[in-house]
């Protein structure tokens, strides 16, 4: 069974890589993910390696691992190796506010002198964290509800289908804005709001697959040996029904990144001073007459990231269908 699954995924990958633009999009999405993971090591005012009173230290790694306490003590010493971008996203310099791109600030500075390139790189961490966690929540909620609806059918299926329709009736952005406005805006509020409003696609995909495979021989065999409904759903049906829902996760990540940027642009997203692509764009509205870099670079980051995830998801959806060959 596992060898057959591996062979099937090899066929999917073979069909996927026939599209050069899809492979480029996948590489770009991976590049943005690496930027997000290593942002504290790529853009920081703290040295990567420093020789201090107590020996060799790694100040930038404290941000990478989320260790905030005792950071000030590590800043006394001689820098041995510095990050490629020597500006932190929250470093203020009022004397260099709204400067155009230069050798020192590749993407220019914002209204309080913060380095835009550093904020764009760290903004990728926030955007992808929101997108990935929201997509995981949506996948878990949607897969469980879709599996229950498909397995039991009847009244249970009818009730869950009506809930899906009710959620789909509300405009997506207005529903998210309402949830975020009801609670204090934060990254975690946005993640939960997005996860609880984007699960419907996963639920419909999984329900359809469960309806198709619930009467196959392996399901009857599991029932015959006395397996419980929960075991049949979680161990036998869901693993064979998740492929379409996993592909839809790419679209969910793209939608979450776009929505988080829109909320930050509207001022109800990730609170300042946390770097956010939408937050940088909101500044561009005020200074658009001359500070064009505040619009161009975060706008390109949003567009290329969302487009790459959508292209990857669309191509994987085609690759999962052998009739597309």
Buried (B, 14 or more C-beta within 10 A) or exposed (E): EEEEEEEEEEBBEEBBEEBEEBBEBBEBBEBBBEBBBBBBBBBBBBBBBBEBEEEEBBBBBBBBEEEEEEEEEBBEBEBEEBBEBBBBBBBBBEEBBBBEBEEEBBBBBBEBBBBBBBBBBBBBBBBBBBBBBBBBBBBEBBBBBBBBBBBBBEEBBEEBBEBBEEBEEEEBBEBBBEBBEEEEBBBEBBBBBBBBBBBBBBBBBBBBBBBEBBEEEEBEEBEEEEBEEEEBBEEBBBEBBBBBBBBBBBBBBBBBBBBBBBBBBEEBBBBEEBBBBBBBBBBBEEBEEEBBBBBBBBBEBBEBBBBBBBBBBBBBBBBBEEEEE
